[in-house]
């Protein structure tokens, strides 16, 4: 989760796509260059089994001077030793 947040702050699209599960990964991803990321708070982490987990987080950002919050419960799976983002529910 933290590595994906860092990739968003740095605009590292290749990493975001490579850490996204192929079943839900978009064909392409464009990031808004005007977003300034302000912080990440991981609120909860639940291991569902050895290869599935959920992470609840709040990511704060600012766009055009306006503050935003992304509060999500994300689902991850581990394949070949790598954790991949599957999807999430906005909270």
Sine and cosine of phi, psi and omega as CSV:
sin_phi,cos_phi,sin_psi,cos_psi,sin_omega,cos_omega
0.00,0.00,-0.73,0.68,-0.03,-1.00
-0.91,0.41,-0.59,0.80,0.00,-1.00
-0.92,0.38,-0.59,0.80,0.04,-1.00
-0.93,0.36,-0.64,0.77,0.07,-1.00
-0.87,0.50,-0.72,0.69,0.01,-1.00
-0.86,0.50,-0.64,0.77,0.03,-1.00
-0.90,0.44,-0.63,0.78,0.07,-1.00
-0.89,0.46,-0.69,0.72,-0.03,-1.00
-0.90,0.43,-0.53,0.85,-0.01,-1.00
-1.00,-0.04,-0.10,0.99,-0.03,-1.00
0.94,0.34,0.50,0.86,-0.07,-1.00
-1.00,0.03,0.98,0.21,-0.06,-1.00
-0.87,0.49,-0.67,0.75,0.00,-1.00
-0.84,0.54,-0.64,0.77,0.03,-1.00
-0.92,0.39,-0.68,0.73,0.01,-1.00
-0.85,0.52,-0.71,0.71,0.00,-1.00
-0.92,0.39,-0.63,0.78,-0.03,-1.00
-0.95,0.31,-0.36,0.93,0.01,-1.00
-0.99,-0.17,0.25,0.97,0.00,-1.00
-0.95,-0.30,0.73,-0.68,-0.02,-1.00
-0.89,0.46,0.71,-0.71,-0.04,-1.00
-0.83,0.56,-0.46,0.89,-0.04,-1.00
-0.94,0.33,-0.35,0.94,-0.03,-1.00
-0.80,-0.60,-0.04,1.00,-0.05,-1.00
-0.93,0.37,0.74,-0.68,0.07,-1.00
-0.95,0.32,0.39,-0.92,0.01,-1.00
-0.91,0.42,-0.56,0.83,0.06,-1.00
-0.54,-0.84,0.31,-0.95,-0.05,-1.00
-0.63,-0.78,0.80,-0.60,0.09,-1.00
-0.86,-0.50,0.70,-0.71,-0.02,-1.00
-0.97,-0.26,0.57,-0.82,0.05,-1.00
-0.97,0.24,0.91,-0.41,-0.05,-1.00
-0.90,0.43,-0.33,0.95,-0.03,-1.00
-0.99,0.12,-0.09,1.00,-0.02,-1.00
-0.98,0.21,0.77,-0.64,0.12,-0.99
-0.94,-0.33,0.91,-0.42,-0.01,-1.00
-0.98,0.17,0.71,-0.70,-0.13,-0.99
-0.93,-0.37,-0.33,0.95,0.00,-1.00
0.26,-0.97,0.36,-0.93,0.02,-1.00
-0.79,-0.62,0.75,-0.66,0.12,-0.99
-0.85,-0.53,0.91,-0.42,0.10,-0.99
-1.00,0.07,0.90,-0.43,-0.08,-1.00
-1.00,-0.01,-0.52,0.86,-0.04,-1.00
-0.35,-0.94,0.46,-0.89,0.08,-1.00
-0.65,-0.76,0.78,-0.63,0.00,-1.00
-0.79,-0.61,0.88,-0.47,0.14,-0.99
-0.99,0.15,0.88,-0.47,0.01,-1.00
-0.99,0.12,-0.55,0.84,0.17,-0.99
-0.27,-0.96,-0.24,-0.97,-0.09,-1.00
-0.93,0.36,-0.35,0.94,-0.07,-1.00
-0.82,-0.57,0.24,0.97,0.04,-1.00
-0.65,-0.76,0.67,-0.74,-0.01,-1.00
-0.49,-0.87,0.34,-0.94,0.10,-1.00
-0.82,-0.57,0.60,-0.80,0.02,-1.00
-0.75,-0.66,0.84,-0.55,0.11,-0.99
-0.99,-0.13,0.76,-0.65,-0.04,-1.00
-0.56,-0.83,0.29,-0.96,0.17,-0.99
-0.79,-0.61,0.84,-0.54,0.09,-1.00
-0.93,-0.38,0.77,-0.64,-0.01,-1.00
-0.96,-0.27,0.61,-0.79,0.02,-1.00
-0.51,-0.86,0.15,-0.99,0.06,-1.00
-0.72,-0.70,0.72,-0.69,0.04,-1.00
-0.72,-0.70,0.84,-0.55,-0.01,-1.00
0.80,0.60,0.66,0.76,0.05,-1.00
0.98,0.19,0.02,1.00,-0.05,-1.00
-0.94,-0.34,0.80,-0.61,0.01,-1.00
-0.95,0.31,0.58,-0.81,0.02,-1.00
-0.69,-0.73,0.43,-0.90,0.08,-1.00
-0.76,-0.65,0.70,-0.71,0.14,-0.99
-0.91,-0.41,0.94,-0.35,0.00,-1.00
-0.93,-0.37,0.90,-0.43,-0.13,-0.99
-0.61,-0.79,0.50,-0.87,0.23,-0.97
-0.95,-0.31,0.94,-0.33,-0.08,-1.00
-0.99,-0.14,0.55,-0.84,0.07,-1.00
-0.95,-0.32,0.70,-0.71,0.00,-1.00
-0.78,-0.62,0.51,-0.86,0.15,-0.99
-0.79,-0.61,0.49,-0.87,0.05,-1.00
-0.97,-0.25,0.83,-0.56,0.06,-1.00
-0.76,-0.66,0.76,-0.65,-0.02,-1.00
0.79,0.62,0.61,0.79,0.06,-1.00
0.99,0.15,-0.03,1.00,-0.03,-1.00
-0.93,-0.36,0.74,-0.67,0.08,-1.00
-0.98,0.18,0.75,-0.66,-0.01,-1.00
-0.83,-0.55,0.69,-0.73,0.07,-1.00
-0.95,0.32,0.76,-0.65,0.02,-1.00
-0.98,-0.20,-0.88,0.48,0.00,-1.00
-0.19,-0.98,-0.07,-1.00,-0.01,-1.00
-0.34,-0.94,0.28,-0.96,0.06,-1.00
-0.91,-0.41,0.78,-0.63,0.08,-1.00
-0.94,0.33,0.65,-0.76,0.01,-1.00
-0.93,-0.37,0.00,0.00,0.00,0.00
